[in-house]
Amino acid sequence: MHECIYCRRLLSEADFNREHVISEAFGKFDDAPVLHSMVCRECNQFFGDKLEVRFTRGALEALLRYDSGLKAAPDSVIKLPFVEVTLPPGTDWSGVRLGLRLEDKLRIHVFAQVAFPDRSGHGWVHITACDIERGALADTSRLDTSNARIFASSQEERDLLLSRLRDHGITFTKLDDFDAPAGLFDGRDPEVELTVTVNRGIRRCVAKYVFNYLAYECGASFVLGTDFDPIRRFIRNGEVTDEQFVVENVPQDRRNWSADAQIGAGHIVAVTWAPNGFDLVGQISLFSYMSYTVLLARRYGGPIWRPISRGLHYDIRSKTVQQLGA
């Protein structure tokens, strides 16, 4: 019998399966660390269906999977629910809603959209057909809906967008078509802004990778200690406390990333004691881009204190995993 490190149920060997420390969605590596008889099938299935599928397909790291070649790009526009691409301030197209295609490299795609003046005077509010379906026009109090401009790459897209607007009772006294700015479709790389959403589900997923690594290095008996119950419940059940379990950070030198930039050659996961010697923390960075610091235990009070300062580097080029500092 074994106790699952997440749900803490005591189950038979048959109720467990393998759990990779970091999901294979981020690459398959020789000698990749794997947990055996630590994560039950039910928890493993839950994580795959509820947390990892959204993280690996919709977060910033999903974009980096495409750009690094780990995942084949779809024929259509890449859909990333937690990444919004827009043009920066300074032009009439500021805030326009963009998508990404992966051809020889990442290319810009402009969605069909309508833009309304913001009644507060803060420029234009851009809304796509998908936004309308998701309820973006449920409250139009801040929009001047009598005046708008529209972009569509075909008459069919334009007619569909206008039809959706009419369904919401919106017609226009003035409607302008606006042309793409120079450089958007002529092969050059325009500067764009990425707005990244990091929600609780994403934080739970990265915390799971770090907690998995702690279990791999220190064993199930260590992580089953009650000091780890808060982070365990946050990962498995989404329970929150006054603690901020996960803090994300983009290094300054990564904030001007472009499609031509060389994505980091791997992933890093590590665990160590905080400077106070009582808090146990971990860190993970996928593609060496955004990093996440995870509070694993606040003021650890277990029966045995042990020195912990370990980490792994997953090298995407060589498909190997090495100890940090080795």
Secondary structure as GFF3:
##gff-version 3
##sequence-region A 1 326
A	DSSP	beta_strand	2	3	.	.	.	ID=ss1
A	DSSP	beta_strand	10	11	.	.	.	ID=ss2
A	DSSP	three_ten_helix	13	15	.	.	.	ID=ss3
A	DSSP	beta_strand	19	20	.	.	.	ID=ss4
A	DSSP	three_ten_helix	24	26	.	.	.	ID=ss5
A	DSSP	beta_strand	34	35	.	.	.	ID=ss6
A	DSSP	alpha_helix	41	46	.	.	.	ID=ss7
A	DSSP	pi_helix	47	52	.	.	.	ID=ss8
A	DSSP	alpha_helix	53	58	.	.	.	ID=ss9
A	DSSP	alpha_helix	60	68	.	.	.	ID=ss10
A	DSSP	beta_strand	83	86	.	.	.	ID=ss11
A	DSSP	beta_strand	97	102	.	.	.	ID=ss12
A	DSSP	beta_strand	106	110	.	.	.	ID=ss13
A	DSSP	beta_strand	113	117	.	.	.	ID=ss14
A	DSSP	beta_strand	124	128	.	.	.	ID=ss15
A	DSSP	alpha_helix	129	133	.	.	.	ID=ss16
A	DSSP	beta_strand	147	151	.	.	.	ID=ss17
A	DSSP	alpha_helix	155	167	.	.	.	ID=ss18
A	DSSP	beta_strand	174	177	.	.	.	ID=ss19
A	DSSP	beta_strand	193	196	.	.	.	ID=ss20
A	DSSP	alpha_helix	200	218	.	.	.	ID=ss21
A	DSSP	alpha_helix	220	223	.	.	.	ID=ss22
A	DSSP	three_ten_helix	226	228	.	.	.	ID=ss23
A	DSSP	alpha_helix	229	237	.	.	.	ID=ss24
A	DSSP	beta_strand	246	249	.	.	.	ID=ss25
A	DSSP	three_ten_helix	252	254	.	.	.	ID=ss26
A	DSSP	beta_strand	266	273	.	.	.	ID=ss27
A	DSSP	beta_strand	280	285	.	.	.	ID=ss28
A	DSSP	beta_strand	291	297	.	.	.	ID=ss29
A	DSSP	beta_strand	309	315	.	.	.	ID=ss30
A	DSSP	beta_strand	320	323	.	.	.	ID=ss31
###
